[in-house]
Amino acid sequence: MSQASPKRSAAAAPKRRTSRRLRFIAAVRFADGRTQCFSVDNARDHDEARRMVFDEVEDVAAVVISDYR
């Protein structure tokens, strides 16, 4: 005997896509020549991440911001 196959529900709710939260990594060179990387998790874009680094870290000579993957 063959068994009846289960029927798929036509009312299945589509899955929502959640927007991925942006993360950035900041490579910082200090005035004395040291370097350090920081994770910036709460910025909306590269410009805001850069501003946040300058606001939080002292004696910064240069900053490079990149997407965190």
N, CA, C and O atoms as a printed pandas DataFrame, in Angstrom:
     atom_number atom_name residue_name chain_id  residue_number  x_coord  y_coord  z_coord
0              1         N          MET        A               1    0.826   -1.176    0.000
1              2        CA          MET        A               1    0.000    0.000    0.000
2              3         C          MET        A               1    0.871    1.239    0.000
3              4         O          MET        A               1    1.904    1.292    0.667
4              5         N          SER        A               2    0.455    2.196   -0.728
5              6        CA          SER        A               2    1.194    3.453   -0.744
6              7         C          SER        A               2    0.645    4.379    0.338
7              8         O          SER        A               2   -0.547    4.382    0.642
8              9         N          GLN        A               3    1.544    5.149    0.895
9             10        CA          GLN        A               3    1.132    6.079    1.929
10            11         C          GLN        A               3    0.895    7.446    1.311
11            12         O          GLN        A               3    1.538    7.823    0.332
12            13         N          ALA        A               4   -0.022    8.168    1.890
13            14        CA          ALA        A               4   -0.294    9.518    1.406
14            15         C          ALA        A               4    0.858   10.429    1.821
15            16         O          ALA        A               4    1.340   10.367    2.952
16            17         N          SER        A               5    1.282   11.257    0.907
17            18        CA          SER        A               5    2.371   12.183    1.238
18            19         C          SER        A               5    1.803   13.361    2.023
19            20         O          SER        A               5    0.675   13.788    1.779
20            21         N          PRO        A               6    2.574   13.878    2.950
21            22        CA          PRO        A               6    2.067   15.005    3.736
22            23         C          PRO        A               6    1.910   16.226    2.840
23            24         O          PRO        A               6    2.742   16.498    1.975
24            25         N          LYS        A               7    0.842   16.938    3.066
25            26        CA          LYS        A               7    0.595   18.134    2.256
26            27         C          LYS        A               7    1.295   19.324    2.872
27            28         O          LYS        A               7    1.362   19.467    4.093
28            29         N          ARG        A               8    1.804   20.157    2.021
29            30        CA          ARG        A               8    2.462   21.371    2.491
30            31         C          ARG        A               8    1.428   22.437    2.756
31            32         O          ARG        A               8    0.466   22.595    2.005
32            33         N          SER        A               9    1.633   23.147    3.803
33            34        CA          SER        A               9    0.711   24.204    4.172
34            35         C          SER        A               9    0.909   25.403    3.249
35            36         O          SER        A               9    2.028   25.889    3.081
36            37         N          ALA        A              10   -0.163   25.864    2.664
37            38        CA          ALA        A              10   -0.083   27.026    1.785
38            39         C          ALA        A              10    0.018   28.313    2.589
39            40         O          ALA        A              10    0.349   29.366    2.045
40            41         N          ALA        A              11   -0.265   28.229    3.874
41            42        CA          ALA        A              11   -0.267   29.423    4.706
42            43         C          ALA        A              11    1.045   29.590    5.479
43            44         O          ALA        A              11    1.092   30.315    6.473
44            45         N          ALA        A              12    2.095   28.929    5.031
45            46        CA          ALA        A              12    3.381   29.045    5.730
46            47         C          ALA        A              12    3.884   30.479    5.625
47            48         O          ALA        A              12    3.899   31.070    4.546
48            49         N          ALA        A              13    4.286   31.015    6.741
49            50        CA          ALA        A              13    4.763   32.408    6.777
50            51         C          ALA        A              13    6.149   32.497    6.140
51            52         O          ALA        A              13    7.027   31.687    6.436
52            53         N          PRO        A              14    6.338   33.480    5.268
53            54        CA          PRO        A              14    7.668   33.630    4.668
54            55         C          PRO        A              14    8.667   34.095    5.726
55            56         O          PRO        A              14    8.317   34.824    6.654
56            57         N          LYS        A              15    9.911   33.661    5.568
57            58        CA          LYS        A              15   10.941   34.049    6.519
58            59         C          LYS        A              15   11.342   35.499    6.259
59            60         O          LYS        A              15   11.509   35.923    5.115
60            61         N          ARG        A              16   11.490   36.233    7.335
61            62        CA          ARG        A              16   11.920   37.618    7.215
62            63         C          ARG        A              16   13.434   37.674    7.159
63            64         O          ARG        A              16   14.130   36.946    7.867
64            65         N          ARG        A              17   13.914   38.532    6.323
65            66        CA          ARG        A              17   15.351   38.748    6.283
66            67         C          ARG        A              17   15.676   39.909    7.202
67            68         O          ARG        A              17   15.137   41.006    7.061
68            69         N          THR        A              18   16.543   39.653    8.121
69            70        CA          THR        A              18   16.963   40.730    8.999
70            71         C          THR        A              18   18.213   41.351    8.410
71            72         O          THR        A              18   19.098   40.647    7.923
72            73         N          SER        A              19   18.281   42.654    8.455
73            74        CA          SER        A              19   19.457   43.305    7.916
74            75         C          SER        A              19   20.632   43.023    8.838
75            76         O          SER        A              19   20.526   43.114   10.061
76            77         N          ARG        A              20   21.738   42.683    8.227
77            78        CA          ARG        A              20   22.916   42.377    9.024
78            79         C          ARG        A              20   23.455   43.643    9.653
79            80         O          ARG        A              20   23.508   44.696    9.018
80            81         N          ARG        A              21   23.840   43.532   10.864
81            82        CA          ARG        A              21   24.405   44.662   11.575
82            83         C          ARG        A              21   25.812   44.911   11.058
83            84         O          ARG        A              21   26.614   43.983   10.954
84            85         N          LEU        A              22   26.109   46.147   10.738
85            86        CA          LEU        A              22   27.424   46.472   10.213
86            87         C          LEU        A              22   28.463   46.445   11.316
87            88         O          LEU        A              22   28.214   46.894   12.435
88            89         N          ARG        A              23   29.619   45.918   10.991
89            90        CA          ARG        A              23   30.767   45.923   11.894
90            91         C          ARG        A              23   31.957   46.443   11.112
91            92         O          ARG        A              23   32.107   46.173    9.920
92            93         N          PHE        A              24   32.779   47.177   11.788
93            94        CA          PHE        A              24   33.959   47.749   11.154
94            95         C          PHE        A              24   35.184   47.415   11.988
95            96         O          PHE        A              24   35.088   47.160   13.188
96            97         N          ILE        A              25   36.337   47.422   11.330
97            98        CA          ILE        A              25   37.594   47.272   12.038
98            99         C          ILE        A              25   38.418   48.517   11.738
99           100         O          ILE        A              25   38.491   48.971   10.596
100          101         N          ALA        A              26   39.027   49.051   12.766
101          102        CA          ALA        A              26   39.825   50.267   12.633
102          103         C          ALA        A              26   41.283   49.935   12.935
103          104         O          ALA        A              26   41.613   49.463   14.023
104          105         N          ALA        A              27   42.143   50.187   11.963
105          106        CA          ALA        A              27   43.582   50.050   12.168
106          107         C          ALA        A              27   44.108   51.435   12.522
107          108         O          ALA        A              27   43.996   52.367   11.726
108          109         N          VAL        A              28   44.676   51.570   13.706
109          110        CA          VAL        A              28   45.078   52.877   14.224
110          111         C          VAL        A              28   46.596   52.927   14.370
111          112         O          VAL        A              28   47.210   52.006   14.910
112          113         N          ARG        A              29   47.188   54.009   13.885
113          114        CA          ARG        A              29   48.602   54.291   14.147
114          115         C          ARG        A              29   48.651   55.488   15.079
115          116         O          ARG        A              29   48.069   56.537   14.801
116          117         N          PHE        A              30   49.349   55.313   16.182
117          118        CA          PHE        A              30   49.466   56.373   17.171
118          119         C          PHE        A              30   50.649   57.275   16.853
119          120         O          PHE        A              30   51.520   56.923   16.057
120          121         N          ALA        A              31   50.666   58.441   17.483
121          122        CA          ALA        A              31   51.708   59.433   17.231
122          123         C          ALA        A              31   53.100   58.898   17.568
123          124         O          ALA        A              31   54.085   59.330   16.969
124          125         N          ASP        A              32   53.194   57.969   18.515
125          126        CA          ASP        A              32   54.505   57.424   18.892
126          127         C          ASP        A              32   54.924   56.230   18.039
127          128         O          ASP        A              32   55.963   55.623   18.299
128          129         N          GLY        A              33   54.119   55.880   17.008
129          130        CA          GLY        A              33   54.475   54.805   16.076
130          131         C          GLY        A              33   53.823   53.473   16.367
131          132         O          GLY        A              33   53.888   52.572   15.530
132          133         N          ARG        A              34   53.195   53.310   17.524
133          134        CA          ARG        A              34   52.504   52.054   17.829
134          135         C          ARG        A              34   51.301   51.883   16.912
135          136         O          ARG        A              34   50.773   52.865   16.389
136          137         N          THR        A              35   50.866   50.647   16.716
137          138        CA          THR        A              35   49.649   50.362   15.955
138          139         C          THR        A              35   48.758   49.437   16.772
139          140         O          THR        A              35   49.231   48.649   17.592
140          141         N          GLN        A              36   47.462   49.555   16.529
141          142        CA          GLN        A              36   46.493   48.694   17.213
142          143         C          GLN        A              36   45.222   48.637   16.376
143          144         O          GLN        A              36   44.871   49.609   15.708
144          145         N          CYS        A              37   44.535   47.502   16.412
145          146        CA          CYS        A              37   43.259   47.346   15.718
146          147         C          CYS        A              37   42.127   47.360   16.739
147          148         O          CYS        A              37   42.250   46.820   17.839
148          149         N          PHE        A              38   41.019   47.992   16.347
149          150        CA          PHE        A              38   39.830   48.079   17.188
150          151         C          PHE        A              38   38.618   47.623   16.390
151          152         O          PHE        A              38   38.533   47.856   15.184
152          153         N          SER        A              39   37.691   46.979   17.064
153          154        CA          SER        A              39   36.420   46.619   16.458
154          155         C          SER        A              39   35.413   47.717   16.782
155          156         O          SER        A              39   35.282   48.126   17.935
156          157         N          VAL        A              40   34.703   48.193   15.757
157          158        CA          VAL        A              40   33.684   49.230   15.945
158          159         C          VAL        A              40   32.350   48.610   15.529
159          160         O          VAL        A              40   32.088   48.410   14.343
160          161         N          ASP        A              41   31.516   48.312   16.519
161          162        CA          ASP        A              41   30.292   47.552   16.254
162          163         C          ASP        A              41   29.026   48.395   16.182
163          164         O          ASP        A              41   28.003   47.906   15.704
164          165         N          ASN        A              42   29.058   49.626   16.633
165          166        CA          ASN        A              42   27.819   50.391   16.719
166          167         C          ASN        A              42   27.823   51.643   15.845
167          168         O          ASN        A              42   27.185   52.639   16.187
168          169         N          ALA        A              43   28.529   51.600   14.735
169          170        CA          ALA        A              43   28.533   52.719   13.795
170          171         C          ALA        A              43   27.638   52.384   12.603
171          172         O          ALA        A              43   27.484   51.220   12.234
172          173         N          ARG        A              44   27.058   53.412   12.015
173          174        CA          ARG        A              44   26.176   53.209   10.859
174          175         C          ARG        A              44   26.928   53.159    9.540
175          176         O          ARG        A              44   26.466   52.534    8.584
176          177         N          ASP        A              45   28.097   53.819    9.479
177          178        CA          ASP        A              45   28.869   53.849    8.241
178          179         C          ASP        A              45   30.344   54.081    8.570
179          180         O          ASP        A              45   30.719   54.247    9.731
180          181         N          HIS        A              46   31.174   54.088    7.514
181          182        CA          HIS        A              46   32.617   54.237    7.697
182          183         C          HIS        A              46   32.971   55.581    8.341
183          184         O          HIS        A              46   33.853   55.648    9.198
184          185         N          ASP        A              47   32.293   56.634    7.934
185          186        CA          ASP        A              47   32.588   57.965    8.477
186          187         C          ASP        A              47   32.301   58.034    9.976
187          188         O          ASP        A              47   33.080   58.600   10.744
188          189         N          GLU        A              48   31.180   57.454   10.378
189          190        CA          GLU        A              48   30.844   57.469   11.799
190          191         C          GLU        A              48   31.834   56.618   12.595
191          192         O          GLU        A              48   32.212   56.989   13.707
192          193         N          ALA        A              49   32.255   55.486   12.041
193          194        CA          ALA        A              49   33.244   54.644   12.717
194          195         C          ALA        A              49   34.551   55.409   12.905
195          196         O          ALA        A              49   35.180   55.318   13.959
196          197         N          ARG        A              50   34.958   56.159   11.889
197          198        CA          ARG        A              50   36.182   56.953   11.978
198          199         C          ARG        A              50   36.060   58.030   13.064
199          200         O          ARG        A              50   36.980   58.224   13.860
200          201         N          ARG        A              51   34.925   58.722   13.089
201          202        CA          ARG        A              51   34.707   59.746   14.118
202          203         C          ARG        A              51   34.730   59.138   15.522
203          204         O          ARG        A              51   35.280   59.728   16.452
204          205         N          MET        A              52   34.132   57.961   15.664
205          206        CA          MET        A              52   34.094   57.304   16.962
206          207         C          MET        A              52   35.499   56.955   17.452
207          208         O          MET        A              52   35.797   57.080   18.639
208          209         N          VAL        A              53   36.353   56.520   16.537
209          210        CA          VAL        A              53   37.731   56.193   16.923
210          211         C          VAL        A              53   38.445   57.447   17.409
211          212         O          VAL        A              53   39.102   57.420   18.450
212          213         N          PHE        A              54   38.324   58.547   16.668
213          214        CA          PHE        A              54   38.981   59.779   17.077
214          215         C          PHE        A              54   38.423   60.310   18.400
215          216         O          PHE        A              54   39.153   60.928   19.175
216          217         N          ASP        A              55   37.141   60.076   18.659
217          218        CA          ASP        A              55   36.537   60.517   19.923
218          219         C          ASP        A              55   37.008   59.680   21.116
219          220         O          ASP        A              55   37.143   60.197   22.225
220          221         N          GLU        A              56   37.254   58.402   20.887
221          222        CA          GLU        A              56   37.546   57.489   21.989
222          223         C          GLU        A              56   39.035   57.279   22.253
223          224         O          GLU        A              56   39.413   56.941   23.375
224          225         N          VAL        A              57   39.884   57.469   21.253
225          226        CA          VAL        A              57   41.300   57.143   21.376
226          227         C          VAL        A              57   42.126   58.419   21.245
227          228         O          VAL        A              57   41.848   59.264   20.394
228          229         N          GLU        A              58   43.131   58.549   22.083
229          230        CA          GLU        A              58   43.972   59.750   22.070
230          231         C          GLU        A              58   45.276   59.502   21.304
231          232         O          GLU        A              58   45.693   58.360   21.112
232          233         N          ASP        A              59   45.902   60.587   20.877
233          234        CA          ASP        A              59   47.199   60.571   20.188
234          235         C          ASP        A              59   47.175   59.760   18.898
235          236         O          ASP        A              59   48.129   59.041   18.604
236          237         N          VAL        A              60   46.097   59.866   18.125
237          238        CA          VAL        A              60   45.959   59.131   16.876
238          239         C          VAL        A              60   46.647   59.907   15.749
239          240         O          VAL        A              60   46.398   61.096   15.553
240          241         N          ALA        A              61   47.507   59.216   15.021
241          242        CA          ALA        A              61   48.157   59.838   13.874
242          243         C          ALA        A              61   47.413   59.495   12.582
243          244         O          ALA        A              61   47.305   60.335   11.689
244          245         N          ALA        A              62   46.900   58.263   12.478
245          246        CA          ALA        A              62   46.198   57.833   11.261
246          247         C          ALA        A              62   45.227   56.708   11.604
247          248         O          ALA        A              62   45.451   55.927   12.529
248          249         N          VAL        A              63   44.138   56.646   10.830
249          250        CA          VAL        A              63   43.126   55.600   11.006
250          251         C          VAL        A              63   42.706   55.074    9.640
251          252         O          VAL        A              63   42.500   55.849    8.707
252          253         N          VAL        A              64   42.581   53.765    9.527
253          254        CA          VAL        A              64   42.010   53.132    8.332
254          255         C          VAL        A              64   40.835   52.306    8.801
255          256         O          VAL        A              64   40.976   51.473    9.697
256          257         N          ILE        A              65   39.658   52.531    8.197
257          258        CA          ILE        A              65   38.438   51.811    8.560
258          259         C          ILE        A              65   38.096   50.841    7.433
259          260         O          ILE        A              65   38.155   51.191    6.254
260          261         N          SER        A              66   37.739   49.622    7.814
261          262        CA          SER        A              66   37.359   48.619    6.828
262          263         C          SER        A              66   36.161   47.829    7.345
263          264         O          SER        A              66   35.892   47.798    8.546
264          265         N          ASP        A              67   35.444   47.189    6.414
265          266        CA          ASP        A              67   34.351   46.289    6.805
266          267         C          ASP        A              67   34.945   45.107    7.548
267          268         O          ASP        A              67   36.004   44.596    7.186
268          269         N          TYR        A              68   34.256   44.684    8.580
269          270        CA          TYR        A              68   34.681   43.531    9.369
270          271         C          TYR        A              68   33.977   42.310    8.811
271          272         O          TYR        A              68   32.748   42.271    8.763
272          273         N          ARG        A              69   34.731   41.324    8.394
273          274        CA          ARG        A              69   34.121   40.128    7.795
274          275         C          ARG        A              69   34.485   38.902    8.575
275          276         O          ARG        A              69   34.065   37.800    8.224
